[in-house]
């Protein structure tokens, strides 16, 4: 059965991007530190057209997510901040559905990635992503606002937070505005020197 799963890196003070995120600085001031654990992994480098890299428990976590995903959901702000760095051959290799208030024509990129812009709300975007994924999972790439919307609507099944031992001192907080009615059950924890991977099942009321 298709599951809706989100994966995102977060600082110890709860931020998934630093202050002043903008198209020239997509992760804000200091935010690049959130992804230092991933950029040297063989599985990440392969998807970005690079050779070499490290094989480790962190890499296995990343490969697991790639293997079970059939479509991706993301917010328009994430797309706008990252479209230029991704270039003509983004690392997704599958359909991506972008939640937006300003729809545009679908963009087809090299390597099998397509960006479909959905202006009918997050539930419709998720419906389309489920259809595209078939029996595979829908992965929620971010940003924080889309994840919060899914949590508030009871539409997210699993959240994997990659906790990086840094403080950003401000920026985009993952759980901003969510109350105690959103509950989790921890199902796995994998620790390495630069990151701890916490897999959380969303507990339904």
Secondary structure, 3 states (H helix, E strand, C coil): CCCEEEEEEEECCCEEECCCCECCECCCCCHHHHHCCCCCEHHHHHHCCCCCCECCHHHHHHHHHHHHEEEEEEEHHHHHHHHHHHCCCCCCCCEEEEECCCCCCCEECHHHCEEEEECCCHHHHHHHHHHHHCCCEEEEEECHHHHHHHHHHCCCCEEEEEEECCCCCCCEECCCCCCCCCEEEEEEEEEECCEEEEEEEEECC
